Structures are given as structure tokens and as C-alpha cells.
Amino acid sequence: MFAFLENGVEESDSLTLAQLDARARAIGARLSRQAPQGARAVLSYPPGLDFVSAFFGCLYAGLIAVPAPPVLRVGVDDRYTRFRAIVNSCQPDVLLSNGSRLNRVDALLKDISTPRRPTSVATDEISETDAYGWNAPGIGPDTIAYLQYTSGTTGPPRGVELTHGNVLHNLSLILANGTRATDDFDRLPPVVSWLPVFHDMGLITGVLQPIYVGYDAVLMPPSAFTQHPVNWLRAISDRGAGISSAPGFGYELCLRRVSEEQLHSLDLSAWRIAVVGDEPVRAEMIDQFSAMLAPSGFRREAFFPSYGIAESTVMLSGGPVEPEPVIRRFDAVALAKGKVQRAGREDEVRRLVGLGQVHPSMTIAVVDPATGDPCAPDETGEILASGPSIGAAYWNAPKQTARTFNATVRGHEGRLFLRTGSLGFLDGGQLFVTCRVEDLIVVEGMQHYPYDIEATAAASHPAIREGCCCAFTVEDGGRTRLVVLAEINSRYRVMTGPVPDTPSGARTTLAADEVEEAVRQAVFAGHGLQADDILLVKAGALPFTTSGKLQRAQCRSRYRARAFTKA
């Protein structure tokens, strides 16, 4: 059922369905003696299969599972910051890990203020004989199964209350969107996943969906992929995997760091669903990845763009499976004015990737983010969603819950909607997402997407790290100023004033003015915008979530606080 590749290559652990059930019963019986039904249990595990057993053990006990990142020490590390925010938010009754990590994880609680100290349990040390004392808890569709904390892209992580009904509906929705009538459910190939299981996409695609549908899952640590991206592709090839998922940056990393020689021995012909979840998905990435991996048997039709957020369990739209990804040409000038028009021959074109169809059980509305009024079919607006997959609330956050989960839309009386925080539109049965509401850059009435400006800035000079720029605006005395932050590649050193000769073998030394001017000219040429402030920072200075998303809101806050150090 489950296999784990500790180094991304060799199988180091496995778990059959019968073994998982026995382990979950034993853990569930022990937890039932430690905490009452409905108590919160934080799961902080190193990569491996112990998390899988513990997660189901929580469900078997009727406890609310709270997936959290693995942490080892106090510090400014993003994982510790997330762990601390989760513990402070949910106030757990139980802390779960394995024996090798529990003491260190437990020690971290000394630096976190909680009303009561949670009971620490090493689940791998629980005896199998405890399973005989297990009794099924009384749960139903409205019982909270787990808290899925948001990625923290636009603010502090918030715990989405997901009921058993929410999760089961979303699993059925994913199955409906991602299968064909001819699929043989008795002979489904396995899934391969490197995604962190404490994130929504990793938990659903790597743990819950395999159980729900009945196929095997091959997991590996995220680091096994990020250090050697070919490990992901090799595992798909070796295992004949049919499904594998990643955010856009996972496919981009393969494009940058997998060599043609490494691809020669791979057979990716069985990979029939390559889920890509992003907002937005780059059409160029689909083109490049499909072309690069075609000699290894990868088919462009395998790409399965989708859209989802933690508040909707995971998937809001996706599919259908098998046709080529939907990529449509829109009038770029019209989009900059918030209008949706297919591009003509003479128009400036923006290619957008459709993020799938909306399942009939879900309702999507597109509204003006300021007024909440429904948008016309040819207008972009904030995407609102309603349906059985939407979580109940944010845990212990009534104000944020009221703002996010309780939106109403004219024409849909009696129905509450989730505010996704994403801008987009519906076109020809497909959902298109253009930008986060909070990230949209508006200058002189024209809309600009930050990722476009960031890509332009990164490509303007070789000293700038690819994928490591941030663009946003700040208000200054009634004037909107465009700010661009750019990380400098560690192979380069920038400085103000005269530049000395670079010794052979040393880092290349450049004038900061040269790099800043390259960014300024490229942004103006590509977008007609004047970059008012360009800040060059050290590699690793920009904040990203543990799922690899750039935290633009935090970048803006740090910039205002003058917290960035110049490279």
C-alpha cells in the first residue's frame, strides 16, 4: 500500500493496508486513554510512514489531527515559525512524533506559551497489543477530522476545520474530475509523491486519495526531490506510476536541473496524470516540460492543471483528464483593464492556462472584490466558492471565519460562499486564475501581475537568482511606488562605488548600479512601469512558505520595516 524511499531511490520502509489498520487501532486505543474525543493532536514527524499511521490513529480515536512540519530546534527557520503558529492557534492536548524526535520536539514547547502542556506520545513505541483495546468512536459527516493549516502566503497560517464529510466529498470530486469511464479500478498504477504530508496537497494526493481509491503510494522526503529532482522522475519511471502531483516550481526545478543524460534511461509513458496546482500555471512551463520529457515517453496530455486551497480541502477545479491542457489566448490590454476578451490577430496576447472544470456539486461565483457584486461574464473578479468540500471555519478565529467563509452573492440567496482571495474568471467551462487579490499591482488604473514583473526582473541580469524576485507596491504620500526585490546569485558580489578587478576563481564583482539599471530598463520595456526602488538582497533573504510559495505580504512588511539587508 505505502512504500517510502528515504534517499529518493531505495525503499527503506513499507506498510500494507492490514498493517496500517492494526497500527491505527493500537495508536487510536492509546490516544483514547490520553485525551477525550474532539481533542487536538499535533503531528510533527520526520519524513516517513510513521505520520501515516499516526494520522489514521487520530481518526480512529476521534481526535482532531493537526499536521505540522518536522522541527528540531528553536530559531527563525520557517518550519519552526509555522510549528509555533500552529501550536499557539490550536492549543493541542497531545503532541505526537516518533521516539527519535519526540524529546527534541517536546523541548520546543518550552518556548511556546500554552495554557496547558500537551501530553507527548511516541507512536512508534506503542505496542501492537494495544489494538485489542480499541473501540470505534462515534463520528459522523459533521465531525471534524483534522485541521489543515493554510500555507501562510498572505498572512499567519490559519487552521481550516475539515469534517469527515468535507474530506470524503473532495476525494470523490478529485476522483470524478481525474478518471475516465474506461479506467480499471482493480489495476490502477501507483502514485509517487515528494510533497510534504503536512500540507494539503501532499496529505490528499500522497496519503488519503490512495486509501480512498485503492492504489499504492510511493513517498519520498521533499529534500530527496529538491536536492536531486531526477529522483522524482526516476521513481515515476521505476514504479510505473500513473499519477504524480507538484506545484509549478517542482516542474520548473526539473527544467533547470535535470540533464538530458539523466532522462535517457527513463520511461514516463505510464504517467497519465501530472497534476499541477498553482495560481496561475505558466503556459511556457507546460510547453517546455512536455518538449523536454517527450523523448522519455511523457505525453503533454498528461498535464492536469487544477486549482484549490486548504479552505476547500484541496481541489476546487480540475480536469477533465486526457485532453491537452486548455491554453487560451486572451487580449492582454483588455485583461489589464479587468476585461476578458479572446485575442484577435492584431492584439497583444496573454496565454492563460485553464485550471479545470468545476464539478456540478460546487458553485463558483466571480464578484467585485470591493463591493461583492457579481461580475459580468467578460470581467475578472474575486473567485468565490460554495459546496460540500468547503471547510466549516477557521479554528479559534471567529472574525477571520466571518470574513472568509460567510460571503453572500446576489442571485444565490440562502447560500454561503468562501472568499478564495484569488482573481479570475470562467470561460468556456474552465476556471482561469490570474492573481491573488492582495498581490495585484494597479498603476494608473492598469492591472499588472507581480509574477510577470518578477520574471522580467530575474531575466534582466545573470547576477539575479531565477525565481527569487518580489514585486509589490507601497503607498507614499498619496503616490503608488513600485518596489522590486531581487536576490543576488552567490556566484556574484555587488557593491557600490568603484569595482576592483575580480581575481581569478573568485566571485564576480559587479557595481550595484549596473544590476539595478538592468532591472529598471527591463521592467519599463516589458511592462511600461517605472520601478521606483530596486533592492538587491542576499541569496535566501526572501521569505517563502514551506510549500515553496513566495510570501509577498511578508516581503512588503519587511521592506517597510527596513528589515532587508542589502547584498
Secondary structure as GFF3:
##gff-version 3
##sequence-region A 1 567
A	DSSP	beta_strand	2	5	.	.	.	ID=ss1
A	DSSP	beta_strand	11	15	.	.	.	ID=ss2
A	DSSP	alpha_helix	17	34	.	.	.	ID=ss3
A	DSSP	beta_strand	40	44	.	.	.	ID=ss4
A	DSSP	alpha_helix	50	61	.	.	.	ID=ss5
A	DSSP	beta_strand	64	68	.	.	.	ID=ss6
A	DSSP	alpha_helix	78	90	.	.	.	ID=ss7
A	DSSP	beta_strand	94	97	.	.	.	ID=ss8
A	DSSP	alpha_helix	99	108	.	.	.	ID=ss9
A	DSSP	three_ten_helix	109	111	.	.	.	ID=ss10
A	DSSP	beta_strand	119	122	.	.	.	ID=ss11
A	DSSP	three_ten_helix	123	125	.	.	.	ID=ss12
A	DSSP	three_ten_helix	128	133	.	.	.	ID=ss13
A	DSSP	beta_strand	144	149	.	.	.	ID=ss14
A	DSSP	beta_strand	159	163	.	.	.	ID=ss15
A	DSSP	alpha_helix	164	177	.	.	.	ID=ss16
A	DSSP	beta_strand	191	193	.	.	.	ID=ss17
A	DSSP	alpha_helix	200	203	.	.	.	ID=ss18
A	DSSP	pi_helix	204	208	.	.	.	ID=ss19
A	DSSP	alpha_helix	209	213	.	.	.	ID=ss20
A	DSSP	beta_strand	217	219	.	.	.	ID=ss21
A	DSSP	alpha_helix	222	227	.	.	.	ID=ss22
A	DSSP	alpha_helix	230	239	.	.	.	ID=ss23
A	DSSP	beta_strand	243	246	.	.	.	ID=ss24
A	DSSP	alpha_helix	248	257	.	.	.	ID=ss25
A	DSSP	alpha_helix	260	263	.	.	.	ID=ss26
A	DSSP	beta_strand	273	277	.	.	.	ID=ss27
A	DSSP	alpha_helix	283	293	.	.	.	ID=ss28
A	DSSP	three_ten_helix	294	296	.	.	.	ID=ss29
A	DSSP	three_ten_helix	300	302	.	.	.	ID=ss30
A	DSSP	beta_strand	303	307	.	.	.	ID=ss31
A	DSSP	three_ten_helix	310	312	.	.	.	ID=ss32
A	DSSP	beta_strand	317	318	.	.	.	ID=ss33
A	DSSP	beta_strand	327	331	.	.	.	ID=ss34
A	DSSP	alpha_helix	332	336	.	.	.	ID=ss35
A	DSSP	beta_strand	349	353	.	.	.	ID=ss36
A	DSSP	beta_strand	363	367	.	.	.	ID=ss37
A	DSSP	beta_strand	381	386	.	.	.	ID=ss38
A	DSSP	alpha_helix	398	405	.	.	.	ID=ss39
A	DSSP	beta_strand	418	427	.	.	.	ID=ss40
A	DSSP	beta_strand	430	436	.	.	.	ID=ss41
A	DSSP	three_ten_helix	437	439	.	.	.	ID=ss42
A	DSSP	beta_strand	441	443	.	.	.	ID=ss43
A	DSSP	beta_strand	446	448	.	.	.	ID=ss44
A	DSSP	alpha_helix	450	459	.	.	.	ID=ss45
A	DSSP	beta_strand	464	476	.	.	.	ID=ss46
A	DSSP	beta_strand	479	488	.	.	.	ID=ss47
A	DSSP	beta_strand	492	495	.	.	.	ID=ss48
A	DSSP	beta_strand	508	511	.	.	.	ID=ss49
A	DSSP	alpha_helix	512	527	.	.	.	ID=ss50
A	DSSP	beta_strand	533	537	.	.	.	ID=ss51
A	DSSP	alpha_helix	552	560	.	.	.	ID=ss52
###
